[in-house]
Structure formats: structure tokens, C-alpha cells
């Protein structure tokens, strides 16, 4: 590699590390108070990824109820993400169970799920296998309908949602990725920052082949809802296009959407299969930075705005649940739980010095450790 090319790569790497380091510093600060409505799930299996499991079971949950698996972003906790997103509010009103896998600081100092680690990002291994074990325990304990299991996540949680959908497609009826990355985005420590900047991806066909090769499953495939803020500087918006391209290849639908409209002021696209079923949808949230889009106030409002839980005039929680058939269009206000302290989530990152070690691999490894992306 020439010096100008290397200097360019390190400049981009430094800007990403800057945002991640700020997030890590914030993660070390005492958490803001947040209502914790979740309970611990213990003894769910061998737990090779050493994750924690939290759950929410509404009162009077019927047998054969749906299950939604919710994956928080970096620096967040399960309780904080639930408080911000409002998933347990919606679960109370609509009668489904919730599972919140939670990262531990011993695994990742920034509380990111390790989506970039091959040891955690494949079927029957690491964190992915831990989450699968949690789901099996929930099915057994609460008579969950095995045909109505869904997964969603923000950022690193969104990337892990992509991993779960690809690695265990037979488990999930649908998924939703918010400001995340496609399956197979990073398989080595140097990949993570480049992919977050939208760089170095293979073709959409190759991305689709990665999903098809992640398990022995031959379909049908989970449906997918993709959400992305157009002003996101942490995960480049082009990553949403790579996720869409990956799953269009899997579902065998064309590049052009079957339908395009505006929902709550934001562009919404739908891809339908040959039977007319909506298999992929995309929300482009104009002007929004890195985070989960909320409509926290007014009719149908759920959740609480805070860092990376962003008031955008549209509730991703409700629209995702609606796409999965778990929420009715036009349904009324949902009662709020007692306590309204803001959820805690810290953004973006901090600069690394531009000092240049002799070994390029060393600077990448040191930077990843500083950002909490390398154990």
C-alpha cells in the first residue's frame, strides 16, 4: 500500500474511532435513572457467549403468544433500550412476550454485541448460540408460538439481528434492523470500521449467498424491516442499501420496490414476492442521526426520547410490530408505565492519535481495542 493510500485509510479510521471513543467514555459514566421493567432469565443453557438474559412477560400472557427478541446498541442496557423504545408498553397492550439479550462489559467494554467476531457471529457458536438458547428457554417456559418469533436491534444490536436471521432463519418469522449492518459484514478486526463507513462490500448477490450459506435452511425466509437515518455519521446510510440488497437476493425480488409511499413524513418502500406478500420494507428517516426513531408523544406514542432514542415523529416500534402483524393500524394510545426517566444510550466516539506505528496491523488492533471492538 502506498503512503497516500495508507494515510487516507487511517484518516477515515481515526474519525470512526473518535466517535466510538466518545461512546466508550460515556458508557463508563454512571447511568441515568431508567425504569427497569425486566426480569432475569437464568439457567437457559451453556451460554457460550456469556450474555445476560432479561425478559418481559405481560400479565395474563396467553399460550401460543408471539415472542419479540430485542437487541440493544453499544453503551446501552436492556432496560434502558426497553424504556426508550417502548417495547414493553406495546407488549402490555398487544399481548406478546419480550426477550432482551444483554451484553456484559467483560465481553465488550463498550457493551456492543460482538457482530464483527467470527466466534460470535455464526450458527451454534458464541453470542449467537447464547441468544438461540434463550429463545428455546422462552418457548419452553411460556408456551410461545414457535411460528411467531421475531428479532430486532439497533446498531451493533441491528448487526446481531442480521446474524440471527441468517444463522437461524428457521427460528424467525421476521426481523428488523435499525441503523445496522448486513450479515457477514465483518469477519476480521480490520473490517469493522470500513463496513461502518460503507466501504469494501461485495456484490448484493454475494451478500445474499452468505445468508443462504449460513445454515442448511432452504426457505421460506424471514421477512425484514430496515430503518436508517439519512444523517447517520456512525453507521453510514449506505449500509441500509447493502442489507436491502442482501435480502432482495435471498427473497428473489427485484431491485425496484413494489410500492413506495410516505408514512408519517418519511419515505417508505415495500418489496413483494410473487404471491404479493410484503417480504421487505424500508424506512428512510430524513435528517435523523444514529438511533432508533420514535414517536413518543400523542396518539399511539410509545417510548421515551433520549440519546440515540430519537424523536422523529414516527414510531419504529409500532411500525415494526405492525409489519409483523402484532399491532393494529390506527390503534389508540397505549398506557405508559409508571416512571418516565430517560433511557440511557451514548453515541459516538473519540479520536485516536494520528501517530503511526511501523506495523499497520498494530494501529488497527490498538484502535479496535480502544474503541471496545476487540476483546
C-alpha positions in Angstrom: 0.0 0.0 0.0 1.3 3.5 -0.9 1.8 6.1 1.8 -1.1 8.4 0.5 -3.5 5.5 0.4 -2.5 4.4 3.9 -2.8 8.0 5.2 -6.3 8.2 3.6 -7.4 4.9 5.3 -6.0 6.0 8.7 -7.8 9.3 8.5 -11.1 7.6 7.9 -10.3 5.1 10.7 -9.5 7.9 13.0 -12.8 9.7 12.5 -14.7 6.5 13.3 -12.6 5.8 16.3 -13.3 9.3 17.6 -17.0 8.7 17.6 -16.6 5.3 19.2 -14.2 6.5 22.0 -16.7 9.2 23.0 -19.3 6.5 23.3 -17.0 4.4 25.4 -16.2 7.3 27.7 -19.9 7.9 28.2 -20.5 4.2 28.8 -18.2 4.4 31.8 -20.2 7.2 33.4 -22.9 6.4 36.0 -26.1 5.6 34.2 -29.1 7.9 34.1 -32.0 6.5 36.1 -34.4 4.4 33.9 -37.4 2.4 34.8 -36.5 -1.3 34.7 -39.5 -3.4 33.9 -37.5 -6.5 33.0 -36.8 -9.8 34.9 -33.7 -12.0 34.7 -33.8 -15.3 32.8 -31.3 -17.7 34.4 -30.2 -21.2 33.5 -31.1 -21.0 29.8 -28.2 -23.2 28.6 -24.5 -23.4 28.3 -24.4 -19.7 27.3 -21.1 -19.8 25.2 -21.3 -16.1 24.6 -21.6 -15.2 28.3 -24.5 -12.9 27.7 -27.2 -11.9 30.2 -30.9 -12.5 29.5 -33.7 -10.2 30.5 -37.4 -10.8 29.8 -40.8 -9.1 30.0 -43.9 -11.2 30.3 -47.2 -9.2 30.3 -49.8 -10.2 32.9 -52.2 -12.8 31.6 -50.0 -13.8 28.6 -51.9 -16.5 26.7 -50.4 -19.7 25.5 -49.0 -19.6 21.9 -48.3 -15.9 22.2 -45.6 -14.3 19.9 -42.1 -13.5 21.1 -40.0 -10.5 20.1 -36.2 -10.6 20.7 -34.8 -7.1 21.2 -31.1 -6.3 20.9 -29.7 -3.1 22.3 -27.0 -0.9 20.8 -23.5 -0.1 22.1 -23.3 1.5 25.6 -27.0 0.6 26.2 -28.6 -1.8 28.6 -31.6 -4.0 28.0 -33.7 -2.0 30.5 -32.6 1.3 29.0 -33.4 0.3 25.5 -36.8 -1.0 26.5 -37.6 2.2 28.3 -36.6 4.3 25.3 -38.2 2.1 22.6 -41.4 1.3 24.5 -41.5 -2.3 23.6 -42.9 -3.4 26.9 -45.6 -0.8 26.7 -46.7 -2.3 23.4 -46.4 -5.9 24.7 -48.8 -5.0 27.6 -51.3 -3.7 25.1 -50.9 -6.3 22.4 -50.1 -9.5 24.4 -46.7 -10.7 23.3 -43.6 -11.7 25.3 -40.2 -10.0 25.1 -36.6 -11.3 25.4 -33.8 -8.8 25.8 -30.3 -10.4 25.4 -27.8 -8.1 27.2 -24.1 -7.7 26.6 -21.7 -7.7 29.6 -18.8 -5.4 30.0 -16.4 -8.3 30.4 -17.2 -9.4 26.8 -17.1 -5.9 25.3 -16.1 -2.7 27.2 -18.5 -0.7 25.1 -21.4 -3.1 25.6 -21.5 -3.8 21.9 -22.6 -7.2 20.7 -19.6 -8.7 19.0 -21.0 -8.8 15.5 -17.5 -8.4 14.0 -16.1 -11.5 15.7 -16.4 -14.9 13.8 -16.5 -16.6 17.1 -19.8 -14.9 18.0 -21.4 -14.3 14.5 -22.3 -17.8 13.3 -24.7 -20.6 14.0 -24.1 -22.6 17.1 -21.3 -20.5 18.4 -20.7 -17.7 20.9 -23.2 -14.9 21.3 -25.5 -16.1 18.5 -25.8 -19.5 20.1 -26.5 -17.9 23.5 -29.4 -16.0 22.1 -30.7 -19.1 20.4 -30.6 -20.9 23.8 -32.5 -18.0 25.4 -35.2 -18.3 22.8 -35.5 -22.1 23.4 -35.9 -21.5 27.1 -38.6 -18.8 26.5 -40.6 -21.2 24.2 -40.5 -23.9 26.9 -41.3 -21.6 29.9 -44.1 -19.6 28.4 -45.6 -21.8 25.6 -44.5 -19.3 22.9 -45.8 -19.9 19.4 -42.7 -21.2 17.6 -44.0 -19.8 14.3 -44.3 -16.2 15.6 -40.8 -15.3 16.8 -39.2 -12.0 15.7 -35.9 -10.2 16.3 -35.0 -6.5 16.1 -31.9 -4.5 17.1 -30.2 -1.1 16.9 -26.7 -0.5 15.5 -24.5 -3.4 16.9 -27.8 -4.9 18.0 -29.0 -4.5 14.4 -25.9 -6.2 13.1 -26.5 -9.1 15.6 -30.2 -9.2 14.4 -28.8 -9.7 10.9 -26.6 -12.5 12.2 -29.5 -14.2 13.9 -31.8 -14.0 10.9 -29.1 -15.5 8.7 -27.8 -18.1 11.1 -31.2 -19.3 12.3 -33.7 -18.4 9.6 -36.0 -21.4 10.6 -36.5 -19.8 14.0 -37.7 -16.3 12.9 -40.9 -15.3 11.1 -39.4 -11.7 10.7 -36.7 -9.3 11.7 -36.0 -5.6 11.8 -32.6 -3.9 11.5 -32.2 -0.3 12.7 -29.0 1.5 11.7 -27.3 -1.8 11.5 -25.2 -3.9 9.0 -25.7 -6.9 6.8 -24.8 -10.4 7.7 -21.2 -11.3 7.0 -20.2 -7.6 7.0 -17.0 -8.1 9.1 -15.0 -11.3 9.6 -11.7 -9.8 10.8 -10.8 -7.0 13.2 -9.9 -4.6 10.4 -13.2 -4.9 8.6 -15.5 -3.3 11.2 -14.7 0.3 10.7 -14.6 0.1 6.9 -18.0 -1.5 6.8 -19.4 1.1 9.2 -18.3 3.6 6.6 -19.9 1.6 3.9 -16.7 0.5 2.3 -15.4 -2.8 0.9 -18.7 -4.7 0.4 -19.0 -7.4 -2.2 -22.0 -7.5 -4.6 -25.5 -7.9 -3.4 -25.6 -11.3 -4.9 -22.6 -12.4 -2.9 -24.1 -10.9 0.2 -27.3 -12.9 -0.4 -25.2 -16.1 -0.9 -23.6 -15.5 2.5 -27.1 -15.7 4.1 -28.0 -18.8 2.1 -24.7 -20.5 3.2 -25.1 -19.6 6.9 -27.3 -22.6 7.5 -28.9 -25.6 5.8 -32.2 -23.8 5.6 -33.8 -23.6 2.1 -36.7 -21.3 2.9 -39.2 -19.8 3.5 -37.1 -16.9 4.7 -38.0 -14.3 7.4 -39.5 -11.0 6.3 -37.4 -7.9 7.0 -38.0 -4.3 8.0 -35.0 -1.9 7.6 -34.7 1.5 9.2 -32.0 4.1 8.6 -31.5 7.8 9.4 -30.2 9.8 6.4 -27.9 11.9 8.6 -26.3 9.0 10.4 -22.5 9.6 10.8 -21.8 6.4 12.9 -23.2 3.8 10.5 -23.2 5.2 7.0 -26.6 5.1 5.4 -25.3 3.1 2.5 -25.3 0.1 4.9 -29.1 0.0 4.7 -28.8 -0.4 0.9 -26.5 -3.4 1.5 -28.9 -5.0 3.9 -31.8 -4.5 1.4 -29.7 -5.9 -1.5 -28.7 -8.9 0.6 -32.3 -9.8 1.4 -33.6 -8.9 -2.0 -31.2 -11.6 -3.3 -32.4 -14.1 -0.7 -36.1 -13.4 -1.4 -35.6 -13.3 -5.1 -37.3 -9.9 -5.6 -36.1 -7.2 -8.0 -34.2 -4.0 -7.2 -37.2 -1.7 -7.7 -39.7 -1.6 -4.8 -43.2 -2.9 -5.5 -44.6 0.1 -3.6 -43.4 3.5 -2.4 -45.2 5.9 -0.2 -44.7 8.4 2.6 -45.5 7.4 6.2 -45.5 10.0 8.9 -43.4 12.2 6.7 -40.8 9.6 5.8 -40.1 7.6 2.6 -41.4 4.0 2.9 -40.7 1.3 0.3 -42.1 -2.3 0.1 -40.9 -5.3 -1.9 -43.4 -8.1 -2.5 -42.8 -11.7 -3.6 -44.6 -13.5 -6.4 -47.6 -14.1 -4.2 -48.0 -10.4 -3.4 -46.8 -10.8 0.2 -44.7 -8.0 1.6 -41.3 -9.5 2.4 -39.1 -6.5 2.8 -39.8 -2.9 3.8 -37.5 0.1 4.2 -38.0 3.4 6.1 -35.6 6.3 5.1 -35.8 8.7 8.1 -34.9 12.0 6.6 -32.4 14.1 8.7 -32.2 11.6 11.5 -28.8 10.8 13.1 -27.8 7.5 14.6 -30.5 6.0 16.7 -33.9 4.4 17.0 -36.8 6.6 15.5 -39.6 7.3 18.0 -42.9 8.9 18.2 -43.0 9.3 22.0 -45.9 11.8 22.3 -49.5 12.0 21.1 -51.9 9.3 19.9 -50.1 6.0 19.5 -46.9 7.3 21.1 -44.6 4.8 22.9 -41.2 5.1 24.4 -39.1 8.0 25.8 -36.7 10.1 23.8 -33.0 10.3 24.8 -29.5 9.8 23.4 -29.8 7.5 20.4 -33.5 7.2 21.1 -34.6 9.9 18.8 -37.9 11.7 18.4 -38.6 11.5 14.7 -42.4 11.7 14.5 -42.6 8.0 13.6 -42.5 5.1 16.0 -40.3 2.3 14.6 -41.5 0.1 17.5 -45.1 0.3 16.4 -44.5 0.2 12.7 -42.2 -2.8 13.0 -44.8 -4.6 15.2 -47.4 -3.7 12.6 -45.3 -5.2 9.7 -45.1 -8.4 11.7 -48.9 -8.4 12.4 -48.5 -7.7 16.1 -50.1 -4.2 16.2 -53.3 -2.9 14.6 -53.1 0.2 12.3 -54.8 3.2 13.8 -54.9 1.7 17.4 -55.3 4.1 20.3 -53.0 5.5 22.9 -51.0 2.9 24.9 -50.9 3.4 28.7 -47.4 4.4 29.9 -45.8 2.6 32.8 -45.1 4.4 36.0 -41.8 6.3 35.9 -40.6 8.2 32.9 -36.8 8.7 33.5 -35.0 8.9 30.1 -33.3 5.8 28.8 -29.6 5.9 28.7 -27.6 5.5 25.5 -24.5 7.2 24.5 -23.4 8.0 20.9 -20.5 8.2 19.0 -16.8 8.1 19.5 -13.4 9.8 20.1 -10.3 10.5 18.1 -7.3 8.3 18.1 -3.9 10.0 17.7 -2.5 10.0 14.3 0.7 8.5 15.5 1.8 5.8 13.0 3.3 2.6 14.4 5.6 0.8 12.0 3.1 -2.0 11.6 -0.3 -1.1 10.1 -1.9 -4.2 11.8 -0.8 -2.8 15.1 -2.6 0.5 14.7 -5.8 -1.2 13.6 -5.6 -3.7 16.6 -4.8 -0.9 19.1 -7.7 1.2 17.7 -10.2 -1.6 17.9 -9.2 -2.3 21.5 -9.5 1.4 22.4 -13.0 1.6 20.9 -14.1 -1.6 22.6 -14.4 -3.5 19.3 -11.7 -6.0 20.1 -11.6 -8.1 23.3 
